[in-house]
Amino acid sequence: MGRTTPPNLERALSRVKAYVLRYPNGVEESDLYKVDAYTVLSKKERKQLVEIIESTNALKVKRTGKPGKEKIWFQHMKFVDSVEVELDEVVRSWSKAAPTEHQCMSCGISKPLSEFPDNYGKPLETCRKCLNRLREETMISKQLNQSHSSDPLAGFSPEQLMKISEMASTRAKEVKESLTARDAITKQLEPIRREVLQAYQKVTKAFDSMVDGMSDLDKAMAKLREFKAEV
């Protein structure tokens, strides 16, 4: 039975394969840090992903150097049958002048290089907007996975806790200002509200008196119609 990719690594595997496909000569492992779904993985998850790629032949994996300090090189299986290019030529192909625009692998839109974070002299494959969205989704996912904890803030870094605190403080200030403004408006409307209620009461009394008067008039008219003169 073939090895099944864990659900938390499926997206990263798909993005890595798509990224490597764009480079016929292959890429080094360090270049995978330009792939957002790979960057957010832990060190243990990255190692697990590489093992899965190698064991399932999802990509051609070539290791150079001594164990522990080796460099890993990935090439898409589509280009394995072509003539292998020397590593120094691959490095030279990577050092070519970068284009003025770059296509985001997340949203698929070509954008100026200025909209992509720099990663050791090379732009990430994901624009800042999509990267921020992915980080937020990752944070929410971790939050849900740790929802069983008795501490509701478990899993957040100090920086994230500071940001949450700032957001809560800003929100509390906005609510306080809103309540203050509402109280001021309520005080201004109170005299008008009383006048409206007084006028309403007068109209109600007048209407009741009119109804009573109409009833008395009907009774008087009925008596008038029934009146017969006695001679």
Secondary structure, DSSP 8 states (H G I E B T S, - for coil): ------HHHHHHHHHHHHHHHT-TT-EEGGGGGGSHHHHTS-HHHHHHHHHHHHHTTSSEEEEESSTTS-EEEEE-GGGTTS----HHHHHHHHTS---SEEE-TTT--EEEGGGS-EETTEE-SS-HHHHHHHHHHHHHHHHHHTTTSSSTTTT--HHHHHHHHHHHHHHHHHHHHHHHHHHHHHHHHHHHHHHHHHHHHHHHHHHHHHHHHHHHHHHHHHHHHH-----
